Amino acid sequence: MARISDIMTCAIANMLMDGERVFHGVASHLPMVATQLAKTGHAPRLTHLNIAGAVDFCMTPKAVYSSASDSLFQSASSTFDLGEVFDLSMRGGLDVAFLSGVQFDAQGRVNASVIGDYHKPKVRLPGGAGSAVLIPTAKKCILWRTKHDKRTFVDKLDFVTTGGNVYKIVTPLCIFENKGGQLFLDSIHPTSSLEEVQENTGFKLLYDEIKWTPLPTMEELALLRKIDPKDLRSLEFINI
């Protein structure tokens, strides 16, 4: 039976298209596996860039890896450092960037800086880092978060770190799509409901119709087990 991590991974993989240049940063196991799934399946000409600089690497069962491990270079076709990724994005050559945050609002803007007042915060977060560059400049930004509650999807951000070309946001309950600077409910996962999504969202849901996220196929699940035998895609769900 498909788990939430499987549903999210397959949903993200199916957003990627053949021939796209796709980048993810550190602590990005779920989008890393999703990109590998797309490249192994329907998008063989996709170019996979990661923050460590490995290009088109292969996740092998014997490798000791994280989303930024130097072991990924063992199978990489080439290297492309982070500065070059930013330059590529600002020149309009980066198709997809995977990023995340701690708070999101109804306009798809992101807070990754502070919780509470900026000058006297309750929590000081890592800050914009690459997202401040990539979200405004990449052609599409796919955001993901393994928590979906009213502290995450808020009516008003404590701080606006960045905003821009947000394409979709994938959560354990649903997928949001950005339409004209406003988040719309794109699909609800079969493991959730409209009522649960609204109860855990701090702003009123907008939607044209109720759609359901497809469950992973047996072929996708089999390929996931082959690509990711260590189940890295589920790491972010531990202790939630």
N, C-alpha and C positions, 0 to 999 in steps of 0.2 A: 504493500500500500504506500502511496506517495506521501511523504512528509512535507511540512511547510518549506523546509530548506530545498527539497527537490522541486516543489512547485515554483518557488521563486527563481531557482537556478534555471529551470527550463523556460520560464517566462522571459527572463532576461536574454537567454541564448536566442530565443525566437525574435527578439527585437533587432538583432544584428544581421547585417546583410553582407553578401559576398562582395569582396573587394574593398570593404571599409577598413580604415586605419583606426584601431581601437586601443585606448590606453587605460590602465588602472594604476592606482597608487599602492601605498603600503597598507597592511591590514585589510586586504581586499580579497580574501579567499573566495567568497561567493561569486563575485563577478569574474575572478580569474578562472574558476572552474566553468562558469557559464560561457566565457569566451572560448575556452578550449573545446567545449561541447559544440558550439556553433562551427568552429573551424574544422573539427573532426567530422561534422555532419554536413549541413546545408551551405556552409560558407567557407569552402576550402581555400579561397584566395584572400580571405581576411588577413590583415597584418596585425599581429598581436604585440603591442608594446607594453612593457611594465616598468615600474619606477626604478628598478635596479639597472635597467638598460638592456635587458635580454629581449631579443626580437624573435618571434615565432619559435619559442621554446616548446618542448614536449614535456608534459607531466608523466613521469614514468613511475611504476609501482616501487622501484628500488630507490628512487631519489629521496633524499631528505630535503624537504623544501618548505618554504613559506611563500607568501606572495612577493617577497623581496629578497629571497635567498640567493647567494652567489652560486648555488648548485644549479640554478636554472640556466646559467651560461653554458653548462656542459652540452646541452642540446640546442642552444640558440643558433640561428642562422647568421646573426650579426649582432652588433651592439648599437645603441642609440641613446645617448645620455639625456638626463632630465632637461637640461638647458635646451637641447635640440627639440624636445617634445613641446616646450613652451613656445619656441620659435615657430615650429610647425603649426601649432594651433593659431598663433597670431597671424600667420600667413594664410589661414583658411584651409590648411591641409589636414587637420585632425577631424575625423568624422564623428567619433564617439569618445567621450571621457566618462569614466565611472567615478563618482564622488559621493560623499555622504555629509552628514551634519548632525546636529543634536536637536535643533528646532526647525520646523518648516511652517510657512504660513500659506494662506489661500492663494497667494500670488506665486507660489513656488520659490520664494526667496528663502535663504538659508542662514541660520545662525550656527557658527562653529567657534564663537569667540568667548562669550561669557553667559552665565546664568545669573540673573539679577542685574543690578546697576553696574554699568561698565567700570566706574571708578571704584566701587566697593562691591565687587561681585561675590555671590555665594560660591560660585565655582568659576575658575579661570580655565578656559578650554584651549586647545592647541592653536586656534586662529585660522585665518583664511588659507595660508600656505598656497598650495597649487590651485585650490578652488577659486581663489580671487582672480586668477588669470584664466583658468580653463573654462569655468562656467560662462563667462561672457564671450569667450572667443571660439570654443569648440563648436562644431556644427550642431551636435546634439550632446546633451549631458543626461545620462541616466543615473539617477540617485537611488540609493537603496538604504534601508534602515531595518534592523531586525526587531525593533520595538515600534508599536503603533498604539499610542495613548494620547490623552489630552495634554500631556507635558511635552510631547514631541510635535504633534500637529496642533498649533496654537493659533488663536485669533490675532495675537500681536507678538512679534518676535522681541526678545529682550535686547537683541542687537542684530542689525542686518550686516552680515559678513559679506554676502555676495548674492547676485541674482543674474539672470540672463537666459541662456539658451537651454533651460531645463526642458527636457523632452518628456520623460516619465519618471515617476517615483514608485518604487516597488517596496511593499511592506508585507508583513506576515498576514495581513487581512485583505489587501486589495492592491490595485494598481491605479495611480492617478496619472492623468495626462494633462499637460499644459496646453490650453487653447487660448491664444490671444492674451497671455499674461494672467490667466486664471486657471486654477486646478479644477479639473472635472474628474469625476469617478469614471475610470475607463472600464475596469472589470473588478468583480468581487471573487475572491478565491472560493472554491467549492466547500472549503472547511470553515467559512465564515458566513455572514449574512449582512444585509443592508443595515439592519438594526445595530448589529455589533460594530460595524464600521462607524456609524454616526455616533454611537455612544462613546467611542474612543477618539473622536475627532473634535477639536476645539472650534471648528467653524462649520457652517452649514454646507452640507454636501450638494454639489451641482452635478447633474447627469442628464444626458439626453435619453438614455434608455438603460435598463439594467442588463448588464452582460456578465458572464461568468468566465473566469480564467480557465483555459483548458487544462485538464489534468495531464501530467506527463504520460507519454505513451510507453508501452513496454520496451520498445526499442530505445527510447531516450533513457529510461531507467537503467537498462543494461549497459548502455554506453557510459552513463554516469559512474556506474560501479567500476567500469574498466578504467576510465580517466582518473577518477578520484577515489581509489580504494581506501584511503585513510580518512575519508569523509571530512575533508577540510571545509567543505561548503557549510557544514553544520557548526563550526567552531563558535561563531558569534551567538549561537542560541544557548550555549552553555551558561548556566547560572542566571538566565534571564527570569 
